[in-house]
Amino acid sequence: MRTVVKIGGLLTAVTCLGLVGAIAPTLSVWAAAPGKALIEDFQAEPMPPGFQVVNTETQGPVFGDPKGKSMYIWRSVPLRQGKVGEDPNKPSCNNEQIKMSDGQYSIYAPALLPEADKRPTCTQVWPPVLAAADAKPVGKWTIVTRQDGAKQWAYDNYALYTSNLDERPGDVNGGKRATPPRQVNVGEPAREAIAPAPAVPPGIDVTVTATGRLITTDKGFTVYTYDKDSAAKSNCTGVCEETWKPVIAGAFAQPQAGWTTIERAPGVKQWVFRGKPLYTYQLDREIRGLDGQDMPGWRAAYTQFSPPAPSEFTTRDTLAGTVLADKNGKTIYIYWCYEDALDQLACDHPNAPQAYRIAICGAGDADRCAKTWPMVRAADNAVSNSRVWGIAYVNAKTGKWAKQGEADAARVWTYRGRPLYTYAGEKPGEVLGDEFGEHDQNRNTFKAFYMQSLNSYR
């Protein structure tokens, strides 16, 4: 079943047009996007009254509350000396203003948090999705009791929240981000947007990447299409099949939501997605690898593409993979930060204390930080055509929001509501600043914006 909630023209925002001139030929993912928006199909399931499925630019379909705001859960995760997050049926995000670090993540003893007196409570950042007194459980949707006695909606027994960083339906600025994730998630925040299962056949999966919702096998290997194929015929036969293995469908496989089959041989079916037979590449070095795209005529398969990067950006091949770069070819970086506190609030947003970032990028010196890790300036005539890429005024020294014309105000590019950076200590094509930070690069660090990594650990 395909159901899409269109709110405020959101669906047109994911169209990937006109990108060929903006991205270097080394990367074919976005350039391969068709001339219309692709929207991912999902499996329908019962929902409480008012709840809905909203399409997002980077996460695909997610569940939204009655106002269309994305909903998140906070699974418990292990830390260095304990754990943080919520267990099933036990919401712990509350109205307490936490002023001390917890010491579970780091080797440091608990200490007073930066701007402790101004620090918001967990529920101010993550408002709970409360249930009406007469609300009834529906399918996977249950109701849990909060510490204050209020009733709260839960999904798969995990309490549900919205994010104060999400302003409109379709925003997913809270929680985990798609770019660039490490596969080792110890210590990373477990808040994640909840979503319906993708409408894919058995043995197929969909994963979030920088470039879109990538189709993989259930083992994690990327699925590809071949330009010379048609919906009714595969032209990869003989020697081709030694390198490109057809994605085989079961004998009783039935068409569904864009998925059909062809018969490669008597009794042997191959999956076809949106008119293209599917394959895996035997020389992919890692799961979710994209090595196959280096072969002429072959493209990774996506259910939907992420919005293209700003036209003034480029890409660069590095020893670690293909990265997004600024107009001068310097690697683009995202800053990650999560506080070592029981509520594990993010500290990588201009609304949050900047002491963490200034500590690692300037040893506590804001001027040094601004020179070592400058924000990516947006041209005066630059505009954004999507929600995920934005332009904002930020104080280049303090890292806080600013107004046009204010002292030190810089007009900069943002990704999911957070400024982007380059590293002064490297030349174009280098990634010396990747994972520049502390605590195994999971809590307070700069990470390169990889479009295609050569290491699945990234």
N, C-alpha and C positions, 0 to 999 in steps of 0.2 A: 504493500500500500504506500502511496506517496501523498503526503500531506505537508504543505508548506504554509507557514503563517507569514504573510507579507505585511511588514509594519514600516511605514515611512519610507518606502522605496528601498529597503535594505537589500532585496534580492538583486537589484541592479548594481549594487556596490561591489559584487564579487566578479563582475565581468573583467576578463583579462585581455584587453585589447591594446594594440599599439605598443607592445613591449619590446619587439625585436630590436629597435634602435636604441633601447635603454640598457639592455643587458648584453654583455659580451657574448660572442658566439660559443664560448666554452661551456655555457649553461643553456640547455635546450628546454628545461622544464616549463618555465613560464612562456617562452616563445611558442611552445607547442599547444598552448591553450586555444581552444576553438573560439569562434567569433560570437559566442553567446555564453551566458552564465551557466555554470553547471551547479546543480543543487543535489546534494546527496539524499538518497532515499533512506527511509528508516522503517523499522518494524513497529507497527502500531501496538499500543497497549492501553489498558484502562487507566484513566487519570482522574483525580479529584475534580469536582466542578471548578471551572475557571482556569485551571492549569492548562498549559499549552506547550507546543513544540515550536521553537523559534530558530531560524537558521542564523548562524554566525559566520563571520568571514574566515576565521581560523580554526574553529573547533567543530564545524559542521552543525548538524541539528543538536540543540540542547533543550532541556526542559526549562520552561519559564513559569514564573508565578502568575497570578491573575493580571499583573501589570506588564507582563512580558519580560521581567528581569530574570537573568540567568540564575539558577540555583546551584549551590555548592554543598559538598560534604567535606568533612575534615577527619580522614582516617588516621588512626594512631600509627605513628612511625617510630622506629627505634632511634635513639640518639647515642652519643658516646657513653653517657652515664645514666640512661633512663629512657623515657619515651615521652612524646608529646602528641596531642591530638585526642580524638574521641573514640571510645569503644562503642560498639553497637548498643543502642537504646540508652546511652548515657551522655547527654549533651553537657559539656563543661564550659563552653564559651558563655561568659556571663557579664554582669555589669560591674565587676570589680576592676578598679584601676590598679593595674600591676605596675609597680615602680622599681622592682628589683629584677635583675637577671636571675635565671634559674640554675645556671651552672651545669645543666644536663648535657648541653651540646659541647661546650668547650672545656679546656683544662683549667680555665680560670675560675676562681671562687666567685660566688654571687656578688654583684655590685649594683650600685644605683644606675638605672638606665638613663641615657641622654634625654633631656627635656622631660624628666619624669613627671613633673607637675602638670605638663600639658598633654601627657600621653593619653590617648583615647582608650576607652574600655573595649574589650573584645566585641561586644554587641553593637558598639557604635561603628566599628569597622565592618562587622559581619552581622547585620540584623537578622535575627531568627525569623523563619517563615512560620508564623503562628497559625494555629488551627482554630476554627470557630468551635464554640462549645458543643454544637450539634454535629461536628464533622465525623465522618465514618471512614474507616480504612478502605482502600481500594487497591486490589492487586498487591504490587510491591510497595505501595504507599501506606505507611502506618503512622500512628500518632504516639509520640513519646511525651513524658512529663519532664519539664525543666525544673531546675533547683528551686525556682520561685513558685512552682506550682502551675505555671502556664503550660498550655498544650502546644506542641510544636510538631509540624509535619516532618516525617522521616522517609527516606527512600532506601530500601534494602536494610532497614533498621538504623541507618545513620541520619542524624538530625540535619535538617536543611537550613541553609542561610543564603542571603543575597550579599552582594558586595557594595560598599559605599563608593567604589571606583567605577561602577557601572552606572552610566547616566541614562542610557536609553535601551530599549529592547534590542537584543542582538549583541550588546557589549559583553565581553568576557575578559575584562581587565584585572579581575581578581584571580587568585589561585595560581595553579601551574600554568606556565607559558609554553608555547609550542617550540620556541626557538631560543637557544639551542639546548635541548635537554641532555643531561648525562644519564646513562642507564643505571648508574649507581645512585639510588635515591635516598640513601641514609642521611638523615638530617634535613632533607629538603621538605618544604611544607607540603602536607598531603591534601590541602584544600584543592578540590577539583570540581569542575562543572559536571553535573550529571547529565546523561544523554541517553536517548533510546538506542537500542542496538541497531547497527546498520543493517540494511536489507541486502545481505550478501549470502551466497550459498554456503553450505558446509565446507570447511577447509579454507575459507577465505576470511581475511580480516582487513580492517582499515585503521591506519594510525596517523596521528597528527605530525606533520613535518613543517619546516619553514615554508615550503613551497605549496603545500596543500594537503589534502586528505589522501594519503598514499595507500593504494591497494597492495596487500601482501598476502602470502599464504599464512595459514595459522601457525607456521613455524617462524614467521617474521621476514621471509625473503620477498623481495620486491617482484611485482608482476609487471610484465611489459606487453606492449602491442607492436605490431610490425606494419609499416606504412603500405607494404605491397599486398596485405591481406584485404579480404572483403568480409562482409557479415556471413557469407555463405561458403567461403573457401579459405583455407590456410595455404599460403605459398611458401611456408617454411617446411620443407621435406628433405629427406635424405640426409646429407652431411649437415645441413642447418639444424636438424633435430639433435645432433650430438652436442651442440652448444646451447640451443634454445629448447627447453623441455616444455611441451604443451601442458597447460593446467587441465588435468583430466577431470571430467565430471562423472558422477555415478551413472550407472546404467539406467536408472529411473529418474534422473534429474529432470526437473520441469522449469520452463521459463518463469522469471520473476523480475519485476522492477528493473528493467534494462538488461537483464541477464538472459541469454539464450545459449544454445549449443549447436555445434556442427559435428558431423560424424567423420572422424579422421580415417577410420578403418571400420570394417564391419563390427559393430558392437562396442566401439571405442569413441566416446564423446569428448569434446573439448569445450571448455567454457568460453563464451563470447560476451564481452561487456560493451554495451553501446555500439554494437556493430563491429567490434574488433576482437578476434581470437586472442587468447591470453597465453603467456609463456613465462617461465622463469629463466634466468641467465645463469648458467653453470659456473661462470667465472666471477660472479659477484663475490667479493672477499668478505663481506660482513652482512649481517641481517640489516634490512632496510638500506642496503647499498644501492648505488645508482651507477655502477660501472657500466651496465648495459647501455646507458644512454650515450656512451662514447662511440657506439657502433652505429654507422649510418642506417637510418630508417627505423631505428628502434627507440621507443619512448616508454618511460614509466607510466603506469596507468593510475589515474586519480579519479575519485568520485567528485571532487571539486577542487579548484585551485585557490590559493591564497591571493589576495589583491597584489598586483605588481608593486614593486618598490618604486619610490619617486624617480622620475625620469632623469634627474641629475645624478643618480647613483649608478654605479657600474658593478661588475664582478671581477674578481681576480683569482687566478689559480695560485695556490700556495702549496708548500710541502705537506700541509695537513688537509688540504681539500680546497674547494671553491668557496670563497667568502664574499659577502656583500662588501662593497667598497664605496668610498665617497668619490667625488668627481676627479680627485687627484690620484685615485687608486689605492688610498690608504684603507686598511681594514676597518669596518664598522664594528663597534662593540656595544653590548648591552650590559648594564650593571645589575647585579642580583644582590639582594640583602634581606636576611630574615633574622629577627631578634632572638637571642637566646633567652626567651621568656616562656612561661607556661602557655600563653596565648599565641606565641610565635607570629607576631604581626610583621608584615613586610616593612622594610626600611629603605626601599629602592625608589620610592616615589617622591616627587617634590613636596608633597604634603608631610612627609615623614622627616625625622631628624636626619641631618646630613653628616653628623659626626662620624658615622661608620665609614662612609665613602671618603671623606676628607682624611681620615686616619690612614687608609691604605693608599690613596692616590697622592697624598701630599704630606704624610707624616704629621697630620694635624694642621698644616699650613694651607689655608684656603687658596692663596695666590699660587703656591707651588702646584696644588692640585689642579687648578684651572689651566696651567701651562702643560702639565704632564698628561692630563686626560681632558683635552678640550671637547666641548660639545660640538656636534655636527651642525653647522649653521645652515639655515635655509635661505635660498636666494630671495630677494625682495619680491620677485614675481612668481615664486614657487607656490603651488597649490596642491592640496591632497585630494585624491579622488576616491578615498575609502575611509573607513573608520579606524582601521588598524594603524595606518600611517597618519600622523598629525603634525601640525606646526603650532608651537607655543612659545611664549616669552618666558624665559627662565633667567634668574640671576646667575651669571657665569661664575661668580665666586661662592655665593651661599648655596646654590643648587635649589633654591626655593622659587616658586612661581613669581613672576614679575609682570609689570605692565609696560607696554610700549612707551619708550621715552625715559623710563627710569634709569638711574645710574646702574651700569653693569648689566642692563637687560639685554639678553641675546635672543634673537629669533632662531629657534632650533627645531630640528626634526625630532619627532617622538615615535616610539613604537609601543603600541598598547598603553599609551598615556605616560611613557617614561622617556627621558632624553636619551639620545644616542651619542656615542663618543668615538674618538680616535685616540691612538696612543702616540705621543711625541717621540717615543724611544724606538720607533721602527720606520722602515722605508716601505714604499708600496710593494705589495706582494708578500709581506712578512706578517707573522702572527705571534710576535714575541710577547705581546700583552695578553695572550689568551690565558685565562684562569689566573690572572694577576690578582691575588687576594689572600685569604686566610681560611683555615679550617677545611682542608681538603677541597677547596674551591666550591663549596656548596652553600656557604652562609653569607659571605661578604666578598664579592669578587667581580671582575670584569670578564665577560666571555665573548669570544668572536662570534659574529653572526654568520654561521656556516650555512651555505646553501647546499653543499654536498661535501660531507666529511669523509675522509679516508680512514676514519677510526670510529667504530661503532660505540666506543666508550664515550664519545662526545654526545 
